[in-house]
Structures are given as structure tokens and as C-alpha cells.
Amino acid sequence: MKKFLVMLLTLAMLLALCACANNAATPSTDAPATDAPATDAPAAETPAAETGDNSNLVGVAMPTKDLQRWNQDGENMKAQLEAAGYQVDLQYGANDIQTQVSQVENMIANGCKVLVIASIDGDSLGTVLAQAKEASIPVIAYDRLIMNSDAVSYYATFDNWLVGVKQGEFIRDQLDLDNAGDKTFNIEFITGDPGDNNINFFFDGAMSVLQPYLDSGVLNCPSGQTEKTVVATANWATDAAQSRFESILASNYSDGTQLDAVLASNDSTALGVENALAASYTGNYPIITGQDCDVTNVVNMLAGKQSMSVFKDTRTLATKVVEMVDALMKGSEPPINDTETYDNGTGIIPSFLCEPVACTSENVQELLVDSGYYTEDQLK
């Protein structure tokens, strides 16, 4: 009997041990599958527009990244605004009007307190900017004047009429037109996008200098293409400028006629001219103007393939825009120095005009390298 009781007791102990083992091998259904994060761990940073912390958010809309100058403008402005303590929503519109409209709509919806806009087409933003006006959001037109919208509060740019004047004066002085006597010089013209209001100032400023010489016959345009609408270049595109200029050369200069000067309103169109000349022109190299001092064009200046470019230091303009934004954010009047020149169709827009400077191979070092705008290696 004792043996039987011992056996029963032993069996019971074995069964108990097996049950414990099974419980240990099976996880509890209410235990967490993974370790939970500590409750005091910091949350991931969320953009201001998502958290509602947008009290210092500034929207900056640039037209494209395809041109060097807009990359520089956007990045310079973003860096300076951030250094001043502002959050920045920087967008590039890929030269597509609807893309830029959507970007500005999003900036308004996300609570931007000020909008800085370099428009793709000066007439295309009226509807979306009406939303900005309704929301009491100030709008600074940047470099390109936004037309036919009473939502535009201020305009920040370089003196674009003076840009054209400097280009025209350079051609006049280099050809010594005032002392031409009976000599005639051949000139061609190329400007930028017809939707960019700036071409009116660039081209008209230059023609204010050159038109008297065309009228007197000292300057001659063999192609006959002197009207602004005819010499415009969609999107300021280099390939479009090159294609048009190749046609001009084939039709008017293939017989050895000398081309003396090309008024090109900016560097991207000037580059198209230079590419066309390299492909098919065999005469003496003409005077070629430009604007923006893009790296490729500065290298061409140093190589004798472009005569000048009007330098517009985007750092200076960015600094002025930051001052304007800062004043608006603080409820004060932004700095302006022109209340007469720029009418966008709804009235004069108070403006700040920075002064452009003519750059040639002779002052590249001083203007561009010594000032830190470019390094010497960039211009090799």
C-alpha cells in the first residue's frame, strides 16, 4: 500500500512539472509583442504646416531649377530667411504654370504668413493670389512683376530698365557708334520669354540706347527681326535660342556677311547664340551681351566668346527680401526705394530696386571671385 501511494505521489509530481513546462513555453496573450517606447521619449519632428506651428512660415516660389540663377536665388533666400529665424517652404515650378499655381495654393493652405513669388507667367496667378489677399497674406513679387493682380503688395528686383541700358551702352561704346562716320554695323536681337514682364524693361532699356542708331542706319539688322515679340524666346531656353539663331545665320550670314553685335537679354539666350556661332559662323566674333553671370557664360567671357554680362548679385536681393519679410512679419513698413516705375495693371507697386553692374573679363576677378560669389575653380 505504501508503494502504491508513493507511485501515485510521484506520478502527480511528474504531471505538475509537465504543466509548468508547457506554461513556460507558451507566451501570455496579454504580454506586448515588442517593447513599448518609453512615454517620455521625444516625438519625431513634424513640419510646421502639419503641426499648425506656422507662425513664422514663409512661402518662396521660384519658376524653375533649369536655370542656374533661380537655384542661386532660391537657396540664397532660404538660407538668409532661416538665419533670420523663419521657416521656409521653398518650391520650384518646373516652368509649368499649373504646377506653380498648385504650389502657391498649398502655401496658402499651409498657413504661410508671407509669400515671395518669382512667377513663371506674370499674368497667370491672379486667381490664386486672390485667395492670398482674402487671407490677408502679403505677396512680394520677386524679380518678375506679377501683372493684373491687386494682391501684390511689394516688388523686389534689380533695376531692369538699367540692365537693358547697360547692355545697349556696352554695344554703343564697343562699336564706337558715335564716331562711325559712314560705316554700318550689323546687329541681331534676342530676348526672353514673352510671359515675363521683365523683357519689356530689358529690351526697351537697351533699345532706348540703340534705336537712334538703327534709325540713322549706323546699325543694320540683316534678318529684319527687331520687334520684341519676334525676338522673344519661350522660357528663356538655350536650345530655342540656338535654333532660332542657326536659322538667322543660315539665311543672312552664310555668304560671309559680318555679324558685329548681338543684343542678348540674358545668359541662357546668349549661350544659345554662342552655340549657334560655334556650329556654323566663320566671320570675326561679334560682341555678345548677357545677364546673370552664369558660370558657363563667365567661362565663355574669359575665353573671348561673350563680351559682357550684367551681374545681379542675388545675395544682395535676397538680403533685401529678408528685410522686407521681417518688416511685414513685425507689422512695420518694408524698405522701398521706388514708387513710380512698376505698374502691374492695377496700380503702382511699391518696389525695392537693387543696382546691376556690368561684368566683363576685366572685372570678373573683383566682382565674382573676390566677392565670394564664385571660386576660381568654378571658372576654370
Stockholm file with secondary structure:
# STOCKHOLM 1.0

chainA/1-380         MKKFLVMLLTLAMLLALCACANNAATPSTDAPATDAPATDAPAAETPAAETGDNSNLVGVAMPTKDLQRWNQDGENMKAQLEAAGYQVDLQYGANDIQTQVSQVENMIANGCKVLVIASIDGDSLGTVLAQAKEASIPVIAYDRLIMNSDAVSYYATFDNWLVGVKQGEFIRDQLDLDNAGDKTFNIEFITGDPGDNNINFFFDGAMSVLQPYLDSGVLNCPSGQTEKTVVATANWATDAAQSRFESILASNYSDGTQLDAVLASNDSTALGVENALAASYTGNYPIITGQDCDVTNVVNMLAGKQSMSVFKDTRTLATKVVEMVDALMKGSEPPINDTETYDNGTGIIPSFLCEPVACTSENVQELLVDSGYYTEDQLK
#=GR chainA/1-380 SS CHHHHHHHHHHHHHHHHHHHHHHHHSCCTTSCSSCCCCTTSCCCCCCHHHHTCCTTEEEEEESCSSSHHHHHHHHHHHHHHHHTTCEEEEEECTTCHHHHHHHHHHHHHTTCSEEEECCSSTTSCHHHHHHHHHTTCCEEEESSCCCSCTTEEEEEEECHHHHHHHHHHHHHHHHTGGGCTTCCEEEEEECCCTTCTHHHHHHHHHHHHHHHHHHHTSEECTTCCCSHHHHCCGGGCHHHHHHHHHHHHHHHTTTSCCCCEEEESSHHHHHHHHHHHHHHCCSCCCEECCBSCCHHHHHHHHTTSCCCEEECCHHHHHHHHHHHHHHHHTTSCCCCCBSSSCBCSSSBCCEEEECCEEECTTTHIIIIITTTSSCTGGGC
#=GC SS_cons         CHHHHHHHHHHHHHHHHHHHHHHHHSCCTTSCSSCCCCTTSCCCCCCHHHHTCCTTEEEEEESCSSSHHHHHHHHHHHHHHHHTTCEEEEEECTTCHHHHHHHHHHHHHTTCSEEEECCSSTTSCHHHHHHHHHTTCCEEEESSCCCSCTTEEEEEEECHHHHHHHHHHHHHHHHTGGGCTTCCEEEEEECCCTTCTHHHHHHHHHHHHHHHHHHHTSEECTTCCCSHHHHCCGGGCHHHHHHHHHHHHHHHTTTSCCCCEEEESSHHHHHHHHHHHHHHCCSCCCEECCBSCCHHHHHHHHTTSCCCEEECCHHHHHHHHHHHHHHHHTTSCCCCCBSSSCBCSSSBCCEEEECCEEECTTTHIIIIITTTSSCTGGGC
//
